[in-house]
Amino acid sequence: MKVLFVNMKSYYLMTFRNPFLLVSHYVLPIAFYLLFSIVLTAINETAKSSLIIDMAVFAILMSSYIGLPGSVTRYVHGDIKKAYCASRIRLWHVFLSIGINNIVHCIIVTFVISATAPMIFGATTPNFVSFFLAVSLGIVSSTLIGLLIGMCSKSESISIVVSQLFFLPSIFLSGIMFDDSLLPDSIREISFILPAKHILSIYDNTVMQTFFPLIILIVIVLLVLFARYRFILNQE
């Protein structure tokens, strides 16, 4: 347990020493929130009602899909992995520490958005229960997907490309940037495979049926992560 906490502390501090991680976890999500909040509220006053959840989901996706996978891939392949194995440091400690740190990053940025949006942009304060449930499931599911992308990618450059395949459709098709009712019916149906779509659905309608897709997704990704982890260990 002590080793796990040491790893978590090390990876958290590493975020502020690595320009890419710092930008993807903090600078870009907060900059996007400030810039697009100005634009969205100027174009449409009704955007204030969903501003906090929309910007929080963007920050979660940015951190989990862009910032997280490369950090994982770095420890799956190459000399770093061999050094950890030679030192008998369990790789799952590494992956768990990176995942928990991503959750911490998401919580901090979400708190910043929730605390400042009503004061700066006059955003409507969301219902606590629906917001908490949506954000919690969103952070967990997105973090697991980010871990899976990193563990399945052969290099950091590939992980960035694969991450974009998840990130960009999530931003443009889930209803974050604009109302998904503007999308063609065929595209709207495709958007239901995106976790971000279900995060917003939970926020809009906190009933049991809206939880099932994300819970099923989390279970499936956990099973695939376990299988992939076993495969990584068997490579040595």
Residue pairs with C-beta under 8 A, 6 or more apart in sequence:
3 89
3 93
4 93
4 96
4 97
7 93
7 94
7 97
8 97
8 100
8 101
10 97
11 71
11 97
11 98
11 101
12 101
12 104
14 21
15 21
15 22
15 25
15 26
15 101
15 105
16 22
20 67
20 70
21 67
21 71
24 62
24 63
24 66
24 67
25 62
25 63
25 67
25 102
25 105
25 109
26 105
26 108
26 109
28 62
29 58
29 59
29 62
29 63
29 109
30 59
30 109
30 112
30 113
32 55
32 58
32 59
32 62
33 55
33 58
33 59
33 113
33 117
34 120
36 55
37 51
37 55
37 117
37 120
37 121
37 123
38 121
40 47
40 51
41 47
41 48
41 51
41 121
41 122
41 123
47 54
48 121
48 122
48 123
48 124
49 123
49 124
50 124
51 117
51 121
51 123
51 124
52 113
52 114
52 117
52 118
52 123
52 124
52 125
52 126
52 131
53 126
53 131
53 134
53 135
53 200
53 203
54 175
54 176
54 200
55 113
55 117
56 109
56 110
56 113
56 114
56 135
56 138
57 135
57 138
57 174
57 176
57 196
57 199
57 200
58 171
58 176
59 106
59 109
59 110
59 113
60 106
60 110
60 135
60 138
60 139
60 142
60 199
61 142
61 167
61 170
61 171
61 196
62 167
63 102
63 105
63 106
63 109
63 142
64 102
64 106
64 139
64 142
64 143
64 145
64 146
65 142
65 145
65 146
65 149
65 163
65 164
65 166
65 167
65 170
66 160
66 163
66 164
66 167
67 102
67 105
67 146
68 98
68 99
68 102
68 143
68 146
68 147
68 149
68 150
69 146
69 147
69 149
69 150
69 153
69 159
69 160
69 162
69 163
70 150
70 156
70 159
70 160
71 98
71 150
72 95
72 98
72 146
72 147
72 149
72 150
72 151
72 159
73 150
73 151
73 153
73 154
73 155
73 156
73 158
73 159
74 80
74 156
75 81
75 84
75 91
75 94
75 95
75 98
76 150
76 151
76 153
76 232
77 154
77 155
81 91
81 232
82 236
84 91
84 94
85 91
85 236
91 229
91 232
91 233
92 229
95 147
95 151
95 229
98 147
99 143
99 144
99 146
99 147
102 143
102 146
103 139
103 140
103 143
106 139
106 142
106 143
107 139
110 135
110 139
114 126
114 131
117 123
118 124
118 125
126 203
129 206
130 202
130 203
130 204
130 206
131 203
133 202
133 203
133 206
133 211
134 199
134 200
134 202
134 203
134 206
135 199
137 199
137 202
137 211
137 214
137 215
137 218
138 195
138 196
138 199
138 214
140 218
141 195
141 199
141 214
141 217
141 218
141 221
142 195
144 218
144 221
144 222
144 225
145 166
145 195
145 221
146 163
147 225
148 221
148 224
148 225
148 228
149 159
149 162
149 163
149 166
150 159
151 225
151 228
151 229
151 232
152 162
152 228
153 159
153 162
169 191
169 194
170 176
170 194
170 195
170 196
170 197
171 177
171 196
173 180
173 183
173 187
173 188
173 190
173 191
173 194
173 197
174 180
174 191
174 194
174 196
174 197
174 199
174 200
175 191
175 196
175 197
175 200
176 196
176 200
180 188
180 191
180 197
181 188
183 191
191 197
192 198
192 213
195 214
195 217
198 210
198 213
198 214
198 217
199 214
201 210
202 210
202 211
202 214
